[in-house]
Amino acid sequence: MSFIGNLLSMAITLLIYAFIGRAIISWLFLAGVRNDLVIQINRALGKLTEPIIAPLRRVIPPLGMFDITPIVAIVGLVVLRAIIRGL
């Protein structure tokens, strides 16, 4: 794989971790953990992930009280990373 392919693959992997981190932080918020560090991390992860999730939310409705758009985004990123690695 080329240098650019490796770089794109690493960037996609970091985005996947950002989505997972955002999910974990949302669980912390539900548990009542809201200190300054957690809030700052949540904002940073939101800035990274929201440009991907926002268009998906317009297309995919929530399932009851569950928002599945992060799962759809992660699956899409995994597929994209596999395609890039295959080139």
Secondary structure, DSSP 4 states (H G I P E B T S, - for coil): --HHHHHHHHHHHHHHHHHHHHHHHHHHHHTT---HHHHHHHHHHHHHHHHHHHHHHHHS--BTTB--HHHHHHHHHHHHHHHHHH-
